[in-house]
Amino acid sequence: MLNKSFLQLINQRVIEFQPPYLAFGIFGLVNYPSFYIVWRYLSPQQTTSITLRMIATILCLPLIVTKFW
């Protein structure tokens, strides 16, 4: 088992230096669909998949609302 003070230190660091979930969420919501359009029409590529991009976009939605959980 881990030492209790070590676990408290880890929890304190996580609270102190929280990852920028909001920034990552907004970045994903904007860039996944927009780069589909860019790669589909402006620079055609065979590997562009709208399904994967929409799944990634939907997965970015919870990152935006993490402060409300």
N, CA, C and O atoms as a Maestro MAE file, in Angstrom:
{
 s_m_m2io_version
 :::
 2.0.0
}

f_m_ct {
 s_m_title
 :::
 protein
 m_atom[276] {
  # First column is atom index #
  i_m_mmod_type
  r_m_x_coord
  r_m_y_coord
  r_m_z_coord
  i_m_residue_number
  s_m_chain_name
  s_m_pdb_residue_name
  s_m_pdb_atom_name
  i_m_atomic_number
  :::
  1 25 0.828 -1.184 0.000 1 A "MET " " N  " 7
  2 3 0.000 0.000 0.000 1 A "MET " " CA " 6
  3 2 0.875 1.251 0.000 1 A "MET " " C  " 6
  4 15 1.992 1.267 0.519 1 A "MET " " O  " 8
  5 25 0.334 2.264 -0.586 2 A "LEU " " N  " 7
  6 3 1.058 3.521 -0.631 2 A "LEU " " CA " 6
  7 2 0.885 4.278 0.680 2 A "LEU " " C  " 6
  8 15 -0.137 4.172 1.358 2 A "LEU " " O  " 8
  9 25 1.887 5.021 0.999 3 A "ASN " " N  " 7
  10 3 1.855 5.840 2.199 3 A "ASN " " CA " 6
  11 2 0.752 6.897 2.070 3 A "ASN " " C  " 6
  12 15 0.553 7.467 0.997 3 A "ASN " " O  " 8
  13 25 0.037 7.152 3.171 4 A "LYS " " N  " 7
  14 3 -1.085 8.098 3.132 4 A "LYS " " CA " 6
  15 2 -0.623 9.512 2.786 4 A "LYS " " C  " 6
  16 15 -1.318 10.226 2.062 4 A "LYS " " O  " 8
  17 25 0.529 9.921 3.287 5 A "SER " " N  " 7
  18 3 1.020 11.268 2.973 5 A "SER " " CA " 6
  19 2 1.387 11.385 1.493 5 A "SER " " C  " 6
  20 15 1.247 12.453 0.896 5 A "SER " " O  " 8
  21 25 1.854 10.291 0.910 6 A "PHE " " N  " 7
  22 3 2.173 10.295 -0.520 6 A "PHE " " CA " 6
  23 2 0.896 10.471 -1.341 6 A "PHE " " C  " 6
  24 15 0.884 11.228 -2.312 6 A "PHE " " O  " 8
  25 25 -0.169 9.783 -0.960 7 A "LEU " " N  " 7
  26 3 -1.444 9.927 -1.660 7 A "LEU " " CA " 6
  27 2 -2.010 11.335 -1.498 7 A "LEU " " C  " 6
  28 15 -2.592 11.877 -2.438 7 A "LEU " " O  " 8
  29 25 -1.849 11.921 -0.342 8 A "GLN " " N  " 7
  30 3 -2.295 13.297 -0.128 8 A "GLN " " CA " 6
  31 2 -1.501 14.254 -1.007 8 A "GLN " " C  " 6
  32 15 -2.059 15.200 -1.564 8 A "GLN " " O  " 8
  33 25 -0.204 14.012 -1.132 9 A "LEU " " N  " 7
  34 3 0.636 14.837 -1.996 9 A "LEU " " CA " 6
  35 2 0.178 14.743 -3.450 9 A "LEU " " C  " 6
  36 15 0.106 15.756 -4.147 9 A "LEU " " O  " 8
  37 25 -0.128 13.538 -3.903 10 A "ILE " " N  " 7
  38 3 -0.597 13.354 -5.270 10 A "ILE " " CA " 6
  39 2 -1.920 14.090 -5.484 10 A "ILE " " C  " 6
  40 15 -2.092 14.784 -6.486 10 A "ILE " " O  " 8
  41 25 -2.848 13.940 -4.545 11 A "ASN " " N  " 7
  42 3 -4.135 14.630 -4.665 11 A "ASN " " CA " 6
  43 2 -3.961 16.139 -4.672 11 A "ASN " " C  " 6
  44 15 -4.646 16.841 -5.415 11 A "ASN " " O  " 8
  45 25 -3.051 16.641 -3.850 12 A "GLN " " N  " 7
  46 3 -2.799 18.085 -3.803 12 A "GLN " " CA " 6
  47 2 -2.238 18.572 -5.136 12 A "GLN " " C  " 6
  48 15 -2.636 19.628 -5.629 12 A "GLN " " O  " 8
  49 25 -1.330 17.818 -5.713 13 A "ARG " " N  " 7
  50 3 -0.739 18.214 -7.013 13 A "ARG " " CA " 6
  51 2 -1.783 18.196 -8.131 13 A "ARG " " C  " 6
  52 15 -1.775 19.064 -9.004 13 A "ARG " " O  " 8
  53 25 -2.673 17.216 -8.103 14 A "VAL " " N  " 7
  54 3 -3.706 17.147 -9.132 14 A "VAL " " CA " 6
  55 2 -4.631 18.348 -9.026 14 A "VAL " " C  " 6
  56 15 -4.996 18.938 -10.043 14 A "VAL " " O  " 8
  57 25 -5.015 18.717 -7.809 15 A "ILE " " N  " 7
  58 3 -5.869 19.881 -7.610 15 A "ILE " " CA " 6
  59 2 -5.136 21.156 -8.014 15 A "ILE " " C  " 6
  60 15 -5.721 22.049 -8.627 15 A "ILE " " O  " 8
  61 25 -3.873 21.235 -7.672 16 A "GLU " " N  " 7
  62 3 -3.074 22.430 -7.942 16 A "GLU " " CA " 6
  63 2 -2.801 22.641 -9.434 16 A "GLU " " C  " 6
  64 15 -2.888 23.760 -9.938 16 A "GLU " " O  " 8
  65 25 -2.471 21.556 -10.127 17 A "PHE " " N  " 7
  66 3 -2.090 21.645 -11.545 17 A "PHE " " CA " 6
  67 2 -3.059 20.839 -12.400 17 A "PHE " " C  " 6
  68 15 -2.662 19.856 -13.026 17 A "PHE " " O  " 8
  69 25 -4.303 21.237 -12.433 18 A "GLN " " N  " 7
  70 3 -5.297 20.503 -13.206 18 A "GLN " " CA " 6
  71 2 -5.036 20.653 -14.694 18 A "GLN " " C  " 6
  72 15 -4.653 21.724 -15.167 18 A "GLN " " O  " 8
  73 25 -5.246 19.568 -15.425 19 A "PRO " " N  " 7
  74 3 -5.068 19.654 -16.873 19 A "PRO " " CA " 6
  75 2 -6.109 20.582 -17.484 19 A "PRO " " C  " 6
  76 15 -7.210 20.716 -16.950 19 A "PRO " " O  " 8
  77 25 -5.774 21.217 -18.588 20 A "PRO " " N  " 7
  78 3 -6.695 22.166 -19.224 20 A "PRO " " CA " 6
  79 2 -7.769 21.457 -20.055 20 A "PRO " " C  " 6
  80 15 -7.753 21.511 -21.285 20 A "PRO " " O  " 8
  81 25 -8.701 20.791 -19.364 21 A "TYR " " N  " 7
  82 3 -9.742 20.044 -20.059 21 A "TYR " " CA " 6
  83 2 -10.580 20.939 -20.963 21 A "TYR " " C  " 6
  84 15 -10.918 20.552 -22.081 21 A "TYR " " O  " 8
  85 25 -10.912 22.119 -20.487 22 A "LEU " " N  " 7
  86 3 -11.749 23.021 -21.277 22 A "LEU " " CA " 6
  87 2 -11.064 23.389 -22.594 22 A "LEU " " C  " 6
  88 15 -11.695 23.369 -23.651 22 A "LEU " " O  " 8
  89 25 -9.800 23.718 -22.534 23 A "ALA " " N  " 7
  90 3 -9.063 24.084 -23.753 23 A "ALA " " CA " 6
  91 2 -8.979 22.904 -24.722 23 A "ALA " " C  " 6
  92 15 -9.160 23.081 -25.926 23 A "ALA " " O  " 8
  93 25 -8.708 21.706 -24.208 24 A "PHE " " N  " 7
  94 3 -8.641 20.531 -25.072 24 A "PHE " " CA " 6
  95 2 -10.005 20.231 -25.692 24 A "PHE " " C  " 6
  96 15 -10.089 19.858 -26.862 24 A "PHE " " O  " 8
  97 25 -11.072 20.393 -24.909 25 A "GLY " " N  " 7
  98 3 -12.415 20.125 -25.413 25 A "GLY " " CA " 6
  99 2 -12.809 21.074 -26.530 25 A "GLY " " C  " 6
  100 15 -13.319 20.648 -27.565 25 A "GLY " " O  " 8
  101 25 -12.573 22.356 -26.320 26 A "ILE " " N  " 7
  102 3 -12.905 23.347 -27.355 26 A "ILE " " CA " 6
  103 2 -12.052 23.131 -28.596 26 A "ILE " " C  " 6
  104 15 -12.544 23.219 -29.721 26 A "ILE " " O  " 8
  105 25 -10.782 22.851 -28.387 27 A "PHE " " N  " 7
  106 3 -9.880 22.582 -29.507 27 A "PHE " " CA " 6
  107 2 -10.386 21.404 -30.343 27 A "PHE " " C  " 6
  108 15 -10.395 21.465 -31.573 27 A "PHE " " O  " 8
  109 25 -10.802 20.340 -29.669 28 A "GLY " " N  " 7
  110 3 -11.305 19.169 -30.385 28 A "GLY " " CA " 6
  111 2 -12.615 19.427 -31.100 28 A "GLY " " C  " 6
  112 15 -12.816 18.977 -32.228 28 A "GLY " " O  " 8
  113 25 -13.520 20.163 -30.434 29 A "LEU " " N  " 7
  114 3 -14.813 20.468 -31.055 29 A "LEU " " CA " 6
  115 2 -14.655 21.297 -32.320 29 A "LEU " " C  " 6
  116 15 -15.424 21.140 -33.268 29 A "LEU " " O  " 8
  117 25 -13.684 22.157 -32.337 30 A "VAL " " N  " 7
  118 3 -13.483 23.014 -33.503 30 A "VAL " " CA " 6
  119 2 -12.674 22.293 -34.590 30 A "VAL " " C  " 6
  120 15 -13.025 22.342 -35.769 30 A "VAL " " O  " 8
  121 25 -11.611 21.638 -34.188 31 A "ASN " " N  " 7
  122 3 -10.668 21.115 -35.181 31 A "ASN " " CA " 6
  123 2 -11.059 19.798 -35.824 31 A "ASN " " C  " 6
  124 15 -10.791 19.608 -37.011 31 A "ASN " " O  " 8
  125 25 -11.680 18.879 -35.097 32 A "TYR " " N  " 7
  126 3 -12.024 17.605 -35.733 32 A "TYR " " CA " 6
  127 2 -12.967 17.793 -36.923 32 A "TYR " " C  " 6
  128 15 -12.685 17.277 -38.005 32 A "TYR " " O  " 8
  129 25 -14.079 18.517 -36.756 33 A "PRO " " N  " 7
  130 3 -14.945 18.689 -37.943 33 A "PRO " " CA " 6
  131 2 -14.346 19.598 -39.015 33 A "PRO " " C  " 6
  132 15 -14.514 19.341 -40.207 33 A "PRO " " O  " 8
  133 25 -13.651 20.654 -38.602 34 A "SER " " N  " 7
  134 3 -13.124 21.582 -39.600 34 A "SER " " CA " 6
  135 2 -12.023 20.946 -40.443 34 A "SER " " C  " 6
  136 15 -11.940 21.205 -41.643 34 A "SER " " O  " 8
  137 25 -11.191 20.129 -39.839 35 A "PHE " " N  " 7
  138 3 -10.149 19.491 -40.646 35 A "PHE " " CA " 6
  139 2 -10.699 18.389 -41.530 35 A "PHE " " C  " 6
  140 15 -10.073 18.025 -42.525 35 A "PHE " " O  " 8
  141 25 -11.860 17.852 -41.184 36 A "TYR " " N  " 7
  142 3 -12.513 16.936 -42.126 36 A "TYR " " CA " 6
  143 2 -12.852 17.687 -43.415 36 A "TYR " " C  " 6
  144 15 -12.615 17.196 -44.519 36 A "TYR " " O  " 8
  145 25 -13.407 18.877 -43.252 37 A "ILE " " N  " 7
  146 3 -13.777 19.693 -44.418 37 A "ILE " " CA " 6
  147 2 -12.534 20.057 -45.225 37 A "ILE " " C  " 6
  148 15 -12.532 19.977 -46.454 37 A "ILE " " O  " 8
  149 25 -11.477 20.458 -44.518 38 A "VAL " " N  " 7
  150 3 -10.237 20.831 -45.209 38 A "VAL " " CA " 6
  151 2 -9.677 19.645 -45.979 38 A "VAL " " C  " 6
  152 15 -9.336 19.772 -47.155 38 A "VAL " " O  " 8
  153 25 -9.581 18.496 -45.325 39 A "TRP " " N  " 7
  154 3 -8.965 17.349 -45.974 39 A "TRP " " CA " 6
  155 2 -9.880 16.672 -46.980 39 A "TRP " " C  " 6
  156 15 -9.407 15.949 -47.856 39 A "TRP " " O  " 8
  157 25 -11.153 16.892 -46.869 40 A "ARG " " N  " 7
  158 3 -12.093 16.277 -47.813 40 A "ARG " " CA " 6
  159 2 -12.197 17.082 -49.111 40 A "ARG " " C  " 6
  160 15 -12.231 16.512 -50.201 40 A "ARG " " O  " 8
  161 25 -12.246 18.405 -48.985 41 A "TYR " " N  " 7
  162 3 -12.532 19.234 -50.157 41 A "TYR " " CA " 6
  163 2 -11.340 20.058 -50.645 41 A "TYR " " C  " 6
  164 15 -11.165 20.214 -51.854 41 A "TYR " " O  " 8
  165 25 -10.531 20.581 -49.751 42 A "LEU " " N  " 7
  166 3 -9.427 21.437 -50.182 42 A "LEU " " CA " 6
  167 2 -8.170 20.651 -50.525 42 A "LEU " " C  " 6
  168 15 -7.439 21.002 -51.451 42 A "LEU " " O  " 8
  169 25 -7.927 19.596 -49.778 43 A "SER " " N  " 7
  170 3 -6.764 18.759 -50.023 43 A "SER " " CA " 6
  171 2 -7.204 17.300 -49.926 43 A "SER " " C  " 6
  172 15 -6.989 16.661 -48.896 43 A "SER " " O  " 8
  173 25 -7.811 16.766 -50.978 44 A "PRO " " N  " 7
  174 3 -8.421 15.426 -50.904 44 A "PRO " " CA " 6
  175 2 -7.436 14.335 -50.478 44 A "PRO " " C  " 6
  176 15 -6.340 14.202 -51.024 44 A "PRO " " O  " 8
  177 25 -7.873 13.557 -49.478 45 A "GLN " " N  " 7
  178 3 -7.102 12.413 -49.001 45 A "GLN " " CA " 6
  179 2 -8.039 11.230 -48.853 45 A "GLN " " C  " 6
  180 15 -9.232 11.398 -48.600 45 A "GLN " " O  " 8
  181 25 -7.508 10.066 -49.009 46 A "GLN " " N  " 7
  182 3 -8.316 8.853 -48.942 46 A "GLN " " CA " 6
  183 2 -8.617 8.421 -47.503 46 A "GLN " " C  " 6
  184 15 -9.559 7.662 -47.277 46 A "GLN " " O  " 8
  185 25 -7.844 8.887 -46.546 47 A "THR " " N  " 7
  186 3 -7.972 8.377 -45.175 47 A "THR " " CA " 6
  187 2 -8.915 9.191 -44.301 47 A "THR " " C  " 6
  188 15 -8.990 8.943 -43.097 47 A "THR " " O  " 8
  189 25 -9.627 10.143 -44.859 48 A "THR " " N  " 7
  190 3 -10.518 10.979 -44.068 48 A "THR " " CA " 6
  191 2 -11.826 10.238 -43.813 48 A "THR " " C  " 6
  192 15 -12.504 9.817 -44.750 48 A "THR " " O  " 8
  193 25 -12.175 10.081 -42.527 49 A "SER " " N  " 7
  194 3 -13.387 9.373 -42.150 49 A "SER " " CA " 6
  195 2 -14.260 10.281 -41.290 49 A "SER " " C  " 6
  196 15 -13.849 10.718 -40.216 49 A "SER " " O  " 8
  197 25 -15.458 10.555 -41.770 50 A "ILE " " N  " 7
  198 3 -16.382 11.411 -41.017 50 A "ILE " " CA " 6
  199 2 -16.854 10.702 -39.750 50 A "ILE " " C  " 6
  200 15 -17.104 11.358 -38.739 50 A "ILE " " O  " 8
  201 25 -16.979 9.399 -39.786 51 A "THR " " N  " 7
  202 3 -17.434 8.652 -38.613 51 A "THR " " CA " 6
  203 2 -16.449 8.789 -37.461 51 A "THR " " C  " 6
  204 15 -16.848 9.087 -36.335 51 A "THR " " O  " 8
  205 25 -15.183 8.576 -37.730 52 A "LEU " " N  " 7
  206 3 -14.179 8.702 -36.672 52 A "LEU " " CA " 6
  207 2 -14.069 10.126 -36.162 52 A "LEU " " C  " 6
  208 15 -13.863 10.344 -34.968 52 A "LEU " " O  " 8
  209 25 -14.201 11.080 -37.036 53 A "ARG " " N  " 7
  210 3 -14.119 12.484 -36.613 53 A "ARG " " CA " 6
  211 2 -15.320 12.878 -35.761 53 A "ARG " " C  " 6
  212 15 -15.166 13.646 -34.811 53 A "ARG " " O  " 8
  213 25 -16.493 12.382 -36.071 54 A "MET " " N  " 7
  214 3 -17.673 12.698 -35.259 54 A "MET " " CA " 6
  215 2 -17.598 12.009 -33.895 54 A "MET " " C  " 6
  216 15 -18.020 12.578 -32.888 54 A "MET " " O  " 8
  217 25 -17.066 10.795 -33.861 55 A "ILE " " N  " 7
  218 3 -16.872 10.120 -32.570 55 A "ILE " " CA " 6
  219 2 -15.891 10.916 -31.711 55 A "ILE " " C  " 6
  220 15 -16.131 11.112 -30.519 55 A "ILE " " O  " 8
  221 25 -14.806 11.367 -32.297 56 A "ALA " " N  " 7
  222 3 -13.826 12.166 -31.559 56 A "ALA " " CA " 6
  223 2 -14.420 13.482 -31.095 56 A "ALA " " C  " 6
  224 15 -14.122 13.945 -29.994 56 A "ALA " " O  " 8
  225 25 -15.256 14.088 -31.920 57 A "THR " " N  " 7
  226 3 -15.911 15.345 -31.550 57 A "THR " " CA " 6
  227 2 -16.859 15.125 -30.379 57 A "THR " " C  " 6
  228 15 -16.885 15.921 -29.441 57 A "THR " " O  " 8
  229 25 -17.631 14.056 -30.429 58 A "ILE " " N  " 7
  230 3 -18.559 13.748 -29.333 58 A "ILE " " CA " 6
  231 2 -17.798 13.446 -28.049 58 A "ILE " " C  " 6
  232 15 -18.251 13.809 -26.964 58 A "ILE " " O  " 8
  233 25 -16.659 12.793 -28.156 59 A "LEU " " N  " 7
  234 3 -15.853 12.502 -26.968 59 A "LEU " " CA " 6
  235 2 -15.236 13.756 -26.364 59 A "LEU " " C  " 6
  236 15 -14.854 13.746 -25.193 59 A "LEU " " O  " 8
  237 25 -15.132 14.820 -27.124 60 A "CYS " " N  " 7
  238 3 -14.616 16.082 -26.596 60 A "CYS " " CA " 6
  239 2 -15.654 16.857 -25.796 60 A "CYS " " C  " 6
  240 15 -15.297 17.718 -24.992 60 A "CYS " " O  " 8
  241 25 -16.922 16.564 -26.005 61 A "LEU " " N  " 7
  242 3 -17.985 17.280 -25.289 61 A "LEU " " CA " 6
  243 2 -17.872 17.168 -23.763 61 A "LEU " " C  " 6
  244 15 -17.997 18.185 -23.081 61 A "LEU " " O  " 8
  245 25 -17.640 15.976 -23.200 62 A "PRO " " N  " 7
  246 3 -17.520 15.903 -21.733 62 A "PRO " " CA " 6
  247 2 -16.337 16.686 -21.178 62 A "PRO " " C  " 6
  248 15 -16.363 17.086 -20.014 62 A "PRO " " O  " 8
  249 25 -15.312 16.912 -21.973 63 A "LEU " " N  " 7
  250 3 -14.168 17.686 -21.494 63 A "LEU " " CA " 6
  251 2 -14.552 19.131 -21.188 63 A "LEU " " C  " 6
  252 15 -13.947 19.775 -20.331 63 A "LEU " " O  " 8
  253 25 -15.552 19.628 -21.888 64 A "ILE " " N  " 7
  254 3 -15.972 21.010 -21.690 64 A "ILE " " CA " 6
  255 2 -16.767 21.180 -20.402 64 A "ILE " " C  " 6
  256 15 -16.717 22.240 -19.778 64 A "ILE " " O  " 8
  257 25 -17.491 20.158 -20.005 65 A "VAL " " N  " 7
  258 3 -18.372 20.271 -18.841 65 A "VAL " " CA " 6
  259 2 -17.800 19.629 -17.573 65 A "VAL " " C  " 6
  260 15 -18.552 19.351 -16.639 65 A "VAL " " O  " 8
  261 25 -16.501 19.391 -17.524 66 A "THR " " N  " 7
  262 3 -15.919 18.745 -16.345 66 A "THR " " CA " 6
  263 2 -16.065 19.576 -15.069 66 A "THR " " C  " 6
  264 15 -16.119 19.007 -13.979 66 A "THR " " O  " 8
  265 25 -16.128 20.882 -15.173 67 A "LYS " " N  " 7
  266 3 -16.284 21.703 -13.978 67 A "LYS " " CA " 6
  267 2 -17.681 21.599 -13.378 67 A "LYS " " C  " 6
  268 15 -17.878 21.927 -12.208 67 A "LYS " " O  " 8
  269 25 -18.643 21.149 -14.160 68 A "PHE " " N  " 7
  270 3 -20.020 21.027 -13.684 68 A "PHE " " CA " 6
  271 2 -20.331 19.654 -13.105 68 A "PHE " " C  " 6
  272 15 -21.434 19.442 -12.600 68 A "PHE " " O  " 8
  273 25 -19.395 18.719 -13.162 69 A "TRP " " N  " 7
  274 3 -19.634 17.383 -12.630 69 A "TRP " " CA " 6
  275 2 -19.506 17.381 -11.137 69 A "TRP " " C  " 6
  276 15 -19.674 16.339 -10.505 69 A "TRP " " O  " 8
  :::
 }
 m_bond[275] {
  # First column is bond index #
  i_m_from
  i_m_to
  i_m_order
  :::
  1 1 2 1
  2 2 3 1
  3 3 4 2
  4 3 5 1
  5 5 6 1
  6 6 7 1
  7 7 8 2
  8 7 9 1
  9 9 10 1
  10 10 11 1
  11 11 12 2
  12 11 13 1
  13 13 14 1
  14 14 15 1
  15 15 16 2
  16 15 17 1
  17 17 18 1
  18 18 19 1
  19 19 20 2
  20 19 21 1
  21 21 22 1
  22 22 23 1
  23 23 24 2
  24 23 25 1
  25 25 26 1
  26 26 27 1
  27 27 28 2
  28 27 29 1
  29 29 30 1
  30 30 31 1
  31 31 32 2
  32 31 33 1
  33 33 34 1
  34 34 35 1
  35 35 36 2
  36 35 37 1
  37 37 38 1
  38 38 39 1
  39 39 40 2
  40 39 41 1
  41 41 42 1
  42 42 43 1
  43 43 44 2
  44 43 45 1
  45 45 46 1
  46 46 47 1
  47 47 48 2
  48 47 49 1
  49 49 50 1
  50 50 51 1
  51 51 52 2
  52 51 53 1
  53 53 54 1
  54 54 55 1
  55 55 56 2
  56 55 57 1
  57 57 58 1
  58 58 59 1
  59 59 60 2
  60 59 61 1
  61 61 62 1
  62 62 63 1
  63 63 64 2
  64 63 65 1
  65 65 66 1
  66 66 67 1
  67 67 68 2
  68 67 69 1
  69 69 70 1
  70 70 71 1
  71 71 72 2
  72 71 73 1
  73 73 74 1
  74 74 75 1
  75 75 76 2
  76 75 77 1
  77 77 78 1
  78 78 79 1
  79 79 80 2
  80 79 81 1
  81 81 82 1
  82 82 83 1
  83 83 84 2
  84 83 85 1
  85 85 86 1
  86 86 87 1
  87 87 88 2
  88 87 89 1
  89 89 90 1
  90 90 91 1
  91 91 92 2
  92 91 93 1
  93 93 94 1
  94 94 95 1
  95 95 96 2
  96 95 97 1
  97 97 98 1
  98 98 99 1
  99 99 100 2
  100 99 101 1
  101 101 102 1
  102 102 103 1
  103 103 104 2
  104 103 105 1
  105 105 106 1
  106 106 107 1
  107 107 108 2
  108 107 109 1
  109 109 110 1
  110 110 111 1
  111 111 112 2
  112 111 113 1
  113 113 114 1
  114 114 115 1
  115 115 116 2
  116 115 117 1
  117 117 118 1
  118 118 119 1
  119 119 120 2
  120 119 121 1
  121 121 122 1
  122 122 123 1
  123 123 124 2
  124 123 125 1
  125 125 126 1
  126 126 127 1
  127 127 128 2
  128 127 129 1
  129 129 130 1
  130 130 131 1
  131 131 132 2
  132 131 133 1
  133 133 134 1
  134 134 135 1
  135 135 136 2
  136 135 137 1
  137 137 138 1
  138 138 139 1
  139 139 140 2
  140 139 141 1
  141 141 142 1
  142 142 143 1
  143 143 144 2
  144 143 145 1
  145 145 146 1
  146 146 147 1
  147 147 148 2
  148 147 149 1
  149 149 150 1
  150 150 151 1
  151 151 152 2
  152 151 153 1
  153 153 154 1
  154 154 155 1
  155 155 156 2
  156 155 157 1
  157 157 158 1
  158 158 159 1
  159 159 160 2
  160 159 161 1
  161 161 162 1
  162 162 163 1
  163 163 164 2
  164 163 165 1
  165 165 166 1
  166 166 167 1
  167 167 168 2
  168 167 169 1
  169 169 170 1
  170 170 171 1
  171 171 172 2
  172 171 173 1
  173 173 174 1
  174 174 175 1
  175 175 176 2
  176 175 177 1
  177 177 178 1
  178 178 179 1
  179 179 180 2
  180 179 181 1
  181 181 182 1
  182 182 183 1
  183 183 184 2
  184 183 185 1
  185 185 186 1
  186 186 187 1
  187 187 188 2
  188 187 189 1
  189 189 190 1
  190 190 191 1
  191 191 192 2
  192 191 193 1
  193 193 194 1
  194 194 195 1
  195 195 196 2
  196 195 197 1
  197 197 198 1
  198 198 199 1
  199 199 200 2
  200 199 201 1
  201 201 202 1
  202 202 203 1
  203 203 204 2
  204 203 205 1
  205 205 206 1
  206 206 207 1
  207 207 208 2
  208 207 209 1
  209 209 210 1
  210 210 211 1
  211 211 212 2
  212 211 213 1
  213 213 214 1
  214 214 215 1
  215 215 216 2
  216 215 217 1
  217 217 218 1
  218 218 219 1
  219 219 220 2
  220 219 221 1
  221 221 222 1
  222 222 223 1
  223 223 224 2
  224 223 225 1
  225 225 226 1
  226 226 227 1
  227 227 228 2
  228 227 229 1
  229 229 230 1
  230 230 231 1
  231 231 232 2
  232 231 233 1
  233 233 234 1
  234 234 235 1
  235 235 236 2
  236 235 237 1
  237 237 238 1
  238 238 239 1
  239 239 240 2
  240 239 241 1
  241 241 242 1
  242 242 243 1
  243 243 244 2
  244 243 245 1
  245 245 246 1
  246 246 247 1
  247 247 248 2
  248 247 249 1
  249 249 250 1
  250 250 251 1
  251 251 252 2
  252 251 253 1
  253 253 254 1
  254 254 255 1
  255 255 256 2
  256 255 257 1
  257 257 258 1
  258 258 259 1
  259 259 260 2
  260 259 261 1
  261 261 262 1
  262 262 263 1
  263 263 264 2
  264 263 265 1
  265 265 266 1
  266 266 267 1
  267 267 268 2
  268 267 269 1
  269 269 270 1
  270 270 271 1
  271 271 272 2
  272 271 273 1
  273 273 274 1
  274 274 275 1
  275 275 276 2
  :::
 }
}
